[in-house]
Amino acid sequence: MSKAFFYCFLCIYLTAFPVTYVGADELNASTVRPKVVLALGGGGTRGAAHIGVLRVLKEQGIQVDAIVGTSMGALVGGLYCAGMNLDAIEQIFYHGKLAHAFDTVPIPVRLVLIPVLCIPRLFGYHPYDGLYRGNKFANYLTSLAPPDKRHIEDFQPVFWAIATNLVDGEPFAIKKGCIGRAIQASSAIPQLRKPVEIDGALLVDGGIVENLPIEHALKMNCDYIIAVDVDEKLDPVPLNTFRAIGSVATRVLNIGLSRIDSYQSKLSTTATIIHPDVCGISLLSLDKNDAKRAVIAGEKAARQAIPTIKQQLAELSQQKNDQKIEQ
């Protein structure tokens, strides 16, 4: 074959079948990224640790597609999905407005007023059981969200709040409606707060049945779960610990939450559990130093988990892309 003929053939071929160069950006765009759901557990003031975890995930470029939260996990996760800045969420733990909105009247005062509050019942008015209605708390939380992001169905990432339905005793996922009311229901501590009625369900704190909401994270159509457990580790303690007033009730509560969380953590083999060290922080602590310690503990625990998370996400991504090529 002469050189002239070869070059002529090559020009005709390239004209008919032009070579397309695929850049790195186009290759990255064609890859399939695993969808990630974040399950944020309940834990009162300890839940400030969720802020630290979210901050580290964001710094490390780990995209979260959905968040499901219980109680304080619903508060932090809900406000984050509504578009509130993490620094701003952190600040509400420090300036006291959150605690004041949650506990509008000191509990001792409320207890003294119980006989007065019961008078309307003598005239046929029978409100739901509980010391506080919680409407001020709901309104405060709603006011924190941007005006165009106050209904859960408008959120991105997708958000669910988990509560307990008193009617059937099952966990109830709030997937739509006002963000403040959803958090009010998810964190309505029985007896302390009145239950919240939503869509025919009567809702109280989700921690009773699903404190670490992995069960519902599995229902969010995602590939990978990162769960954040902010309960105290249930280590043995000395007998004399229980001579202090309130110590037995606190221990019983921690035992119950620990068993619920243990059950939830076994529901998924693809979940990474982040467990910040929040030991010694009371559920209803009003000390801003406790909240700061929780945030730092969340950051530390998340950084320790990052190598595992990235490795597992890379493996899932490879599997999904291999499946895409085979198809």
C-alpha positions in Angstrom: 0.0 0.0 0.0 1.5 3.3 -1.0 1.9 6.1 1.5 -0.4 8.4 -0.5 -3.2 5.8 -0.5 -2.8 5.2 3.3 -3.1 8.9 4.1 -6.0 9.2 1.9 -7.7 6.3 3.5 -6.9 7.7 7.0 -8.4 11.1 6.2 -11.6 9.5 4.9 -11.9 7.3 8.0 -11.4 10.1 10.5 -14.0 12.2 8.6 -16.6 9.5 8.7 -15.8 8.3 12.3 -14.3 11.2 14.3 -12.4 10.3 17.5 -14.1 11.6 20.6 -11.8 12.4 23.6 -13.5 11.9 27.0 -12.2 14.2 29.6 -11.9 13.5 33.3 -14.9 15.5 34.2 -17.1 13.6 31.8 -15.8 10.3 33.2 -16.6 11.4 36.7 -20.1 12.5 35.6 -20.7 9.0 34.2 -19.8 7.3 37.4 -22.5 6.2 39.8 -22.1 7.5 43.4 -23.6 5.5 46.3 -26.5 7.3 47.9 -25.8 8.1 51.6 -28.4 8.4 54.4 -27.5 9.8 57.8 -29.3 8.4 60.8 -29.1 10.8 63.8 -30.1 9.4 67.2 -31.8 11.1 70.1 -30.0 12.1 73.2 -30.9 15.6 74.4 -27.9 17.9 74.9 -25.6 15.1 73.8 -27.2 15.5 70.3 -25.0 18.6 69.8 -22.5 16.0 68.7 -24.4 15.6 65.4 -23.2 19.1 64.5 -19.6 18.0 64.8 -20.3 14.9 62.7 -22.1 16.8 59.9 -19.2 19.4 59.9 -16.6 16.7 59.3 -18.6 14.9 56.6 -19.0 18.2 54.8 -15.3 19.0 55.1 -14.4 15.6 53.7 -16.7 16.0 50.7 -19.0 13.2 51.7 -22.4 14.0 50.2 -25.5 13.1 52.3 -28.6 12.4 50.2 -31.1 11.9 53.1 -31.3 12.4 56.9 -33.5 10.6 59.3 -33.5 11.9 62.9 -35.0 11.1 66.3 -35.6 13.8 68.9 -32.5 15.9 69.1 -31.3 14.1 66.0 -34.4 15.4 64.3 -33.8 18.9 65.5 -30.2 19.1 64.2 -30.9 17.1 61.0 -34.1 19.0 60.3 -32.6 22.4 60.6 -29.6 21.3 58.5 -31.8 20.0 55.7 -33.8 23.2 55.8 -30.6 25.0 54.8 -29.5 26.4 58.2 -25.8 26.9 58.6 -24.0 24.5 61.0 -22.4 27.3 62.9 -25.8 28.9 63.4 -27.3 25.6 64.6 -24.4 25.3 67.0 -25.0 28.7 68.4 -28.6 27.9 69.5 -27.2 25.4 71.9 -25.1 28.1 73.6 -27.3 31.2 74.0 -30.1 29.6 76.0 -33.1 30.4 73.7 -33.5 26.7 72.7 -33.6 25.6 76.3 -36.0 28.4 77.2 -38.3 27.5 74.3 -38.3 23.9 75.3 -38.8 24.5 79.0 -40.9 27.6 79.1 -41.8 27.4 82.8 -39.4 25.7 85.3 -40.6 22.1 86.1 -41.0 22.7 89.9 -43.3 25.7 89.2 -45.3 23.6 86.7 -45.7 20.9 89.2 -47.0 23.3 91.8 -49.5 24.6 89.3 -50.9 21.1 88.5 -54.0 21.5 90.8 -54.8 24.8 89.0 -54.2 23.3 85.5 -56.6 20.4 86.4 -59.6 22.8 87.1 -60.7 22.9 83.4 -61.1 19.1 83.5 -63.9 19.6 86.0 -65.8 21.6 83.4 -65.4 19.0 80.6 -62.1 20.1 79.0 -59.8 17.2 78.7 -56.5 18.0 77.0 -53.8 15.4 76.3 -51.7 14.3 79.3 -48.5 16.2 79.9 -47.1 19.3 81.6 -46.2 21.4 78.5 -47.9 21.8 75.1 -44.7 22.6 73.3 -46.2 25.1 70.8 -43.7 27.8 71.7 -40.9 25.3 71.1 -42.4 24.4 67.6 -42.8 28.1 66.7 -39.3 28.9 67.7 -37.8 26.1 65.6 -40.0 27.0 62.6 -38.7 30.6 62.8 -35.1 29.4 62.5 -35.7 27.8 59.1 -35.7 30.0 55.9 -39.2 31.2 55.0 -39.2 29.0 51.8 -38.0 25.9 53.7 -40.4 25.4 56.5 -42.1 22.3 55.2 -40.3 19.0 55.2 -41.4 18.0 51.7 -39.4 21.0 50.3 -36.1 19.9 52.0 -32.9 18.8 50.2 -31.4 16.5 51.4 -34.6 14.5 52.1 -35.6 14.5 55.7 -37.7 12.4 58.0 -38.4 12.9 61.7 -39.1 9.8 63.8 -41.7 9.8 66.6 -43.6 7.1 68.6 -47.3 6.7 67.8 -49.2 6.1 71.1 -52.1 4.7 69.2 -50.4 1.5 68.0 -47.0 1.7 69.8 -45.1 1.8 66.5 -42.5 4.3 65.2 -43.9 6.9 63.0 -42.0 8.7 60.3 -43.0 12.4 59.7 -42.3 13.1 56.0 -44.2 16.2 55.4 -45.6 19.3 57.1 -44.2 22.0 59.4 -40.6 21.4 60.5 -41.2 22.9 64.0 -44.2 20.7 64.6 -42.4 17.6 63.4 -39.5 18.2 65.8 -42.0 19.0 68.6 -43.5 15.6 68.1 -40.3 13.7 67.7 -38.9 15.2 71.0 -42.1 15.2 73.1 -40.9 13.5 76.3 -43.9 11.6 77.8 -45.5 13.3 80.9 -43.2 16.3 80.4 -44.7 17.3 77.0 -48.2 16.7 75.7 -48.4 14.3 72.7 -48.8 15.9 69.2 -51.6 14.8 66.9 -50.5 14.5 63.2 -52.5 12.6 60.5 -54.5 10.6 63.0 -51.5 9.5 65.0 -50.7 10.7 68.5 -47.0 11.2 68.7 -44.4 11.4 71.5 -40.6 11.1 71.6 -39.3 8.7 69.0 -36.6 7.5 71.4 -39.0 5.1 73.0 -39.1 2.8 70.1 -36.4 3.9 67.6 -33.8 6.1 69.3 -31.2 5.3 66.6 -33.3 5.4 63.5 -31.6 2.8 61.3 -34.8 0.9 60.7 -36.2 3.9 58.8 -32.9 4.8 57.2 -33.2 1.4 55.5 -36.5 2.5 54.0 -35.0 5.7 52.4 -33.8 4.0 49.2 -30.1 4.6 49.9 -27.0 2.5 49.5 -25.1 3.3 52.6 -26.0 4.3 56.2 -23.9 6.4 58.6 -25.6 6.3 62.0 -24.7 8.5 64.9 -25.3 7.1 68.4 -25.2 9.8 71.1 -26.1 7.7 74.1 -23.7 7.0 76.9 -21.8 3.8 76.7 -23.3 1.4 79.2 -20.1 0.5 81.2 -20.3 -1.1 84.7 -20.5 1.5 87.6 -19.8 1.2 91.3 -22.7 0.3 93.6 -22.4 3.6 95.5 -23.3 5.4 92.3 -27.0 4.6 93.0 -27.1 6.3 96.4 -27.4 9.7 94.7 -31.0 11.0 94.2 -32.2 10.3 90.6 -29.3 8.0 89.8 -31.5 4.9 89.5 -33.9 6.6 87.1 -31.1 7.9 85.0 -29.5 4.4 84.8 -32.8 2.8 83.9 -33.2 5.3 81.1 -29.7 4.7 79.8 -30.2 0.9 79.9 -33.4 1.2 77.9 -31.9 3.5 75.3 -28.8 1.3 75.0 -30.9 -1.8 74.3 -33.0 0.0 71.7 -29.8 1.3 70.0 -28.2 -2.1 70.1 -31.2 -3.7 68.3 -31.2 -0.9 65.6 -27.5 -1.2 65.0 -27.9 -4.9 64.1 -30.5 -4.2 61.4 -28.0 -3.3 58.7 -24.7 -4.8 57.7 -23.8 -1.8 55.5 -24.1 0.8 58.3 -21.1 2.6 59.9 -21.9 3.5 63.5 -20.3 6.7 64.9 -20.4 6.8 68.7 -19.0 10.1 70.1 -17.8 10.0 73.7 -20.6 12.0 75.5 -20.3 10.2 78.8 -21.2 12.5 81.7 -23.4 14.8 79.7 -26.9 14.9 81.0 -29.8 14.6 78.6 -31.3 17.9 79.7 -28.1 19.7 80.6 -28.3 23.5 80.3 -24.5 24.0 80.6 -23.2 25.3 77.3 -19.9 23.7 78.1 -21.5 20.3 77.8 -22.9 21.2 74.4 -19.4 22.4 73.3 -17.9 19.1 74.6 -20.5 17.2 72.6 -19.8 19.1 69.4 -16.0 18.4 69.8 -16.7 14.7 70.6 -18.8 14.5 67.4 -15.9 15.9 65.3 -13.4 13.6 66.9 -15.5 10.5 66.4 -16.3 11.4 62.8 -12.6 12.0 61.9 -11.8 8.6 63.3 -14.5 7.0 61.1 -13.7 8.8 57.9 -11.1 6.3 56.5 -13.6 3.5 56.9 -16.4 5.5 55.4 -14.4 6.5 52.4 -13.1 3.0 51.8 -16.6 1.5 52.0 -18.1 4.2 49.8 -15.3 3.6 47.2 -16.0 -0.1 47.2 -19.8 0.5 46.8 -19.1 2.9 44.0 -16.9 0.4 42.2 -19.6 -2.3 42.5 -22.3 0.0 41.2 -20.2 1.1 38.2 -19.2 -2.5 37.4 -22.9 -3.3 37.4 -23.6 -0.4 35.1 -20.9 -1.5 32.6 -22.3 -5.0 32.6 -25.7 -3.7 31.8 
